[in-house]
Amino acid sequence: MPHNHANEEGTRVRKVLVTGAGTGFGHEVAMRLAAKGFEVIASVEIYAQVQTVKRQAAERGVQLRVEKLDVTNEGDRRKALDWNVEILVNNAGVGEGGATVDIPASNIRHQFEVNVTGPLLLTQGIAKQMVGRGRGRIVWVSSREGLNVNPFTGIYAASKHAVEAIAESMKDELQEFGIEVATINPGPFLTGFNDRMFQTWESWEDDPAQRLFDYSKLAFPRAQFNPEPVYATMTAVAAGEIDTYRNLEPKSMIEETKSLIDAPWHKKTTDGLGTRAAGIQRAFDMEPETLRSDQDPISA
């Protein structure tokens, strides 16, 4: 069992910044940390989201501060240095769906700016403040796709593989300064994020005739889980109640994930030539927003 050091650490680091708290995992985790008594700054990408999140917090009876923070904006990142953040949850992210040979240049760059470059630059400044205090915690929200890949999510997976490399290096680099670093690796959870990835092509500025695939016929290729396990684990990691470095949910996918990490050692360049890959066929066959049949319905 992971060591529970909430009592010794929890009294020391209380102010937490959750980026991308307007929706999805970040939104729920910000609410739960606030309910636990943490001093939460929930950051959102655009000003239009600020009042919405304030209202939602009031409806849930929790107190948190809502700030506009677009991680790709240098002025916003600089502003965050005035917040004295003690726990940073790098949750803000976007997902670009599409084949690696089809996604336009601007979309590729945006994927990395939002998921990698922006969060890293934000973290650089905040981490140095933590070093000055001799304590802190940085939580990177990666993905199962930071460890595995699937067709049509390769650019997103590439950004999360980059996050994995950064986080693992950062853990070694910051340990002597008393800073904890952890990752969260959500699998396919039904928050809307995965299905929206398969709609981004609608705004591409390209020549549709040049695309290899007809994206109007594709959907996210897996049935998805109820997101509750991610909410619980991410909240506990941010709160310092779990001290494992890598935290993959659902835990039922850990062994499959490990086997898929090993799989490329056994592949040949000639495997399956001339035939459609099973993962690609699944994207054609799947209905959007499919909940796994063994999962409880998603509550609002």
N, C-alpha and C positions, 0 to 999 in steps of 0.2 A: 504494500500500500504506500502511496506517496506520503511523505512527511507533511503533516499539517502544521504550518508555522504561522497561522493567522494571528494567534495571540501575541507572539513576539514581534511580528512584522506589521500586523494590521494597525497597531497603535502609532506606527511611525510614518507610514506613507498613506495619506488619505485623499489627496487631491488627484482626481483622475480625469484625463481628457480622452474621450471616445470620439474618434473621427468618423464621418459618415453615419451620424446618428439620426439622420432623417428617416431612414427606412431600415428594414431587414434586421440582421443580427445586431448591428450597432445600436439601433433604436431600442430594442428590447433590453440589451445588456446595460445601456445607460440608465434605463428605468430601474432595473434590478439592483444595480450598484447604488443608486440613489436611495432605494428602499432599504438597503443594508446600512445606510448612514454615511456612505462615502460622499465627499464633496465633488460632485460630478459636473464637468463641463461637457455638454453634448454639442458637438460641432456639426454643422450642416453646410452643404455646398453653396447654397444661394440664400439670400435674405428672405425670399418668399417662404422658406421652410421654417424660419425662426419661430414665428407666432404659432404655427401649427404644432410644433413640438412642445412649446410652452403650454399650450392648451391641453395637449395629451398628457403631459406630466401632471397638470392640475387635476385632470379627470381621474388619474390614478392615485392622487394624493401624495405625490412625491415632489421633493424640491430639487431642482437642478438649474444650472445656468446654461442658456443656449447661446451659442456664438456662431457667426458665419465664418467658416474656414474652408476655403477651397485649397486643397493641398498643392495644387499646381501654381498658386498665386503667391509670389514672393512677399508681397505686402501682408497677406494673411498669415503666412508662416512667421514673419517677423513679429506680428501682433501677438502670436501665441507665446512668444518668449516672455511676455509680461504676466503670464498666468501662473507661474510657479508650479508647473505640472510635476507631480511626483510619480504618477503611473500613467503611461501613454499606451493607449490601445489603438494601434494602426489598423483601423477597420475600413476606411474609405477605399472604395474600389469600383471599377467598372468591368464589364465583360463584353468582349467583342467576339461575336460568333462568325464563322465562315472558314472556308478552306484557306490554308496558309498561302496558296498561290493566287487567291482571289481578293483578299482584304486590301483595300487601298492604303497608300502610304500614310495619309493623314490619320487614318484610324489606327494603324500600327503604332504611330508615334504617340497618339493620345492614350492608347492602352498602357504604354510604358510610363508616360508622364504621370498618369493618375495612380497606377498601381505600384510603381517602383521609384521613379526619380523624385516626385513630389513628397511622398512619405519619408524617403530617406533624408532629403534635405530638411524636412521638419524635425526628424528624429535627431539629426546632427546637433542642432542647436539645443534641443531639450535634453539630450543625453549629456551634453557638457555641463548643463546646469545641475543635473543629477550627480555628476561626478564631483562637482563643487560641494554638494551636500553629503557625499559619501553613501548615498542610498538612492534607490529608484527601481522601477520595474517597467520593462518595455515588452508589450505583447504585440506580435505581428500576426494579423489574420491572413494566413496563407490560404491554402485549399488542398483538398486531396489532389487536385490538378497541379499542385506544386511538387508532387511526388510521382504522379502518373500522367499519361496523356490520353486524349481521345480525339477522333476526327472532329473537325469543325470547331474545336476549342483550343487549337494549338497555340495561337498568339496569346490568348488569355493564360494558358498553361505556362507559356514561356515567361510571362511576367511574374507568375507565382513561383516558378523555378528560380527566378532571379531573387525574389523575396526570401526563399529558403536559403540561398547562398549568403545573402546579406545578413540574415538573422543568425545563422550558425557562426559566421565570422564574428559578428558583433558580440555574441555570447562570450567567445574566447577573449575578445579585445577588452570587454568591459568588466569582466569578473573581478579583476584586481582592484577595481574602483567601487566594488560593492553594488553593482547594478545587475539585476536579474533580467534575463531575456528568455522569452517563451514564444512558441508558435501555436496557432490553432489551425487545424486542417479539416474544415467541413467537407463532407461528401455531398451527394446530391440531395439538397433539402428544398422543400417546396415553399420558398419565400417569394417567388416571382422572378428572382434574379436570373436563374438559369434559362427560363423561358424567354425573358427579355433579350438575352444574348442572341437568341435565334431570330430576333427582329431587327437587329442593327443594320442589316443589309438594306433596309428600306430607305435609309438616308445616305447610302454610299454615293459619292460623286465619281462614278466610273462608267464604263460602257458595259451594260448588262449582257450584251452579245458576246463579250469576251470571257464571261464567267464559266468555269467548269461545271458548276452546279446551279440548279434552279432552287433558290432558297425559299421560295414560296411553298415548296413541297416538303420542307424539312421541319423537324421539331427536336427539342432536347431529347437525346436518345435513351434516357433511363427513367423508370418510375422513381419518384422522389419521396423522401422521408419527411415526417413531421419534424419541424426544426427544434423542438423542445430540448433534446440533448445538447445541441450547440449552445443554446441560451444558458443552460445550466453550467456547462463546462467552461465556457468563455467567461462567465461571471465569476466562477470560482478561481480561475487562473488569474484574472485581473485583480481579484481580492486577495490573492496570495494564499488561498486555501488549498490549492493544488500546486505542486512544485515540479511536475514533470515538464521537460523542455518541449517535447512534441506531443500534441493533444489532438488525435484524430477522432472525429465522430462521423457516423455511428461506429462504435467499437466493433460491431459485427463485420465491418469492412477492413479491419486491420490486416488480417491474414491475406485477403485478396490483394490489398495494396502492396504488401511486401512481395508477393509473388510476381506482381506486375512490374515492380522495380527490377526484379531479377530477370524478367523475360527477355529484354533486348540482348542479353548475352547469348541467347540460344536462337535468335532470329537469323535468317539468311536474306541476302538482298533479293534473291529470286523467289522468296515465299509469296505465293498467291498472285504472281504476275498474270495480268489479263482477267482477273476476277475481282468483283467488288468486295471490299472488306466488310466483315459482319457489323462492325460499329457504324459504318456508313449506311448500311441497309436499315439498321435500327432507327436511324434518324428519319428515314423515309416512312417507316412503319408506325412510329410512335405518335400518339395524340398528345398535344401540349398539356402541361399542368396535370400530369398523371400521378396520382398519389399511390404509393405502394399499397397493395391490397391488404397487407398485414399491419397497416398503420391506422391509428385513430384519425378521424377527420381533423382537419386543421381548424382550430377555433380562432375566431376573429381577435 
